[in-house]
């Protein structure tokens, strides 16, 4: 958002949020000053507009222009990105904090307890339902198929769900804001030893496999860099995987949505749990373009999807990137819940 400044003899007022110019006040009216020009010949009457201004008596108070300027809101401070080399707060949280580690451990413990406790001791496993929504589902009316005799499986996203991309994000912190697809591709190809497992991921995945449950990774990493993704998973203690079976990658020409890949996995396996750091790791319906930020949030808690969290769907923290990082003031903060300090305006730097 840009703020127009007073230039070329105009005082321009910028609105607080929209960034659009709200008013243009001539500098002469704002300051009560008229530019004068000296006549070359003596005794000549000044032209109109060149008369010498008379000082305004003190009792008159500020001019209308001065009053208008006084009522204008102070320009909002321009958001300043952290300088390169400074770790942004969201990275401090996800990659450095004990709080993020605890949240991840909590999510994986809940997943294990659900699988090992709720599902393992069911007498008739053929009646277990998949947690993948069917093709005819909606966010307000989700539908799920029973699994029959298909073997049980758990499906995970990769990046920031089971694998922390410490090397890539450290480089991003040094460079400053901005994402470059070419840099990500180079990271996939050369950064396999600069990763580590999300807290709780390796232990839970090993326990699932020991319990006879297949672990499958469904990721938007490129199929063209498959050997490097396999290497990264192995180095982090998250392997082994088999490309096309337990590691499903995105074809380079395919969109980033995962539903088609999920449905194909569900044809072969009974998917009893899914883990991800984005809502798109559970259904592409969450990323519909016509779904507003408040509506997207409400679908997770005010529909039949709500009971799935912690009972088949397990979300991991990620404040660094993704589809959840959007929304304006009125999207994030409902108007009827916004508060202004009665002590006065916010001090601006």
PyMOL commands that set and color helices and strands:
alter all, ss='L'
color gray80, all
select helices_A, chain A and resi 27-31+58-60+64-71+89-96+98-119+125-127+166-175+181-190+201-210+223-235+259-268+279-281+284-287+293-301+306-308+329-332+335-337
alter helices_A, ss='H'
color red, helices_A
select strands_A, chain A and resi 10-14+21-26+151-156+163-164+196-197+214-222+247-250+269-276+313-315
alter strands_A, ss='S'
color yellow, strands_A
deselect
rebuild
show_as cartoon
